[in-house]
Structures are given as C-alpha cells and as structure tokens.
Amino acid sequence: MPIYEYQCRKCEKIFERFQRMGEGGESLVCPYCGEERPEKMISSFSSSKGSESTSSCGPSSSKFT
C-alpha cells in the first residue's frame, strides 16, 4: 500500500497515511486539529544513497576486459 502525504489547510501540518491506490482523502481529518479534507501533497522520491550513488544495473566504469 502506498504512503500519501497530506497537508492540513487550517494548521498547515503535514502527515502521512497508508491508502490503496485510487482511494481519495475525502474522509480524512487532520490528526492535529481535526480539520476535514486535507490537501494531498506531491511527494518527491528519496534515496538513502544520496546524489553520488551508482546504478546497480551495470558496471560502474567504462573499462571492459
């Protein structure tokens, strides 16, 4: 199940929810202030390796023997 991020329109706090794909947030309420219908955020992908990581799909150098 994917994790979706929401931001409360009233208190502006961000929280996460596990939801099935295609399931809307119409019935959600902010866990901090109780405001209904928080705004769904667009999340960016994050990697624990950082920007200098190499791909595991092939060799890391151009030298072949």
C-alpha positions in Angstrom: 0.0 0.0 0.0 1.5 3.4 -0.9 2.0 6.2 1.6 0.4 9.5 0.8 1.3 12.9 2.3 -1.4 15.4 3.2 -1.2 19.0 4.5 -3.9 20.5 6.6 -5.4 23.6 5.1 -6.0 25.1 8.6 -2.9 24.4 10.8 -0.6 23.6 7.7 0.9 20.5 9.4 2.0 17.6 7.1 1.0 14.0 7.9 1.2 10.6 6.1 -1.5 7.9 5.5 -1.4 4.4 4.0 -4.0 4.2 1.4 -5.0 2.0 -1.5 -4.2 3.4 -5.0 -7.1 5.5 -6.2 -8.6 5.9 -2.7 -9.3 9.6 -2.1 -8.8 11.7 1.0 -12.4 12.9 1.3 -13.0 11.2 4.6 -9.6 12.2 6.2 -9.3 14.6 9.0 -6.1 16.3 10.3 -4.8 14.4 13.3 -3.6 17.6 14.9 -6.5 20.0 14.7 -9.4 17.9 13.3 -9.9 20.0 10.1 -11.6 18.0 7.3 -10.4 17.4 3.8 -6.6 18.0 3.9 -4.7 18.7 0.7 -2.8 15.9 -0.9 0.9 16.7 -1.4 3.1 15.8 -4.3 6.0 13.8 -2.8 9.5 13.6 -4.2 11.3 10.3 -4.3 14.1 10.0 -1.8 17.1 7.7 -1.7 19.3 6.9 1.2 22.4 6.7 -1.0 22.5 10.4 -1.9 23.4 12.0 -5.2 26.7 10.2 -5.7 25.2 6.8 -5.9 25.9 4.5 -8.8 23.4 2.3 -10.7 23.2 -1.3 -9.9 22.1 -2.1 -13.5 25.6 -2.3 -15.0 29.3 -1.8 -14.5 30.4 1.4 -12.8 33.4 2.0 -15.1 33.8 2.1 -18.9 36.8 -0.3 -18.9 36.0 -3.8 -20.1 38.5 -6.7 -20.1 
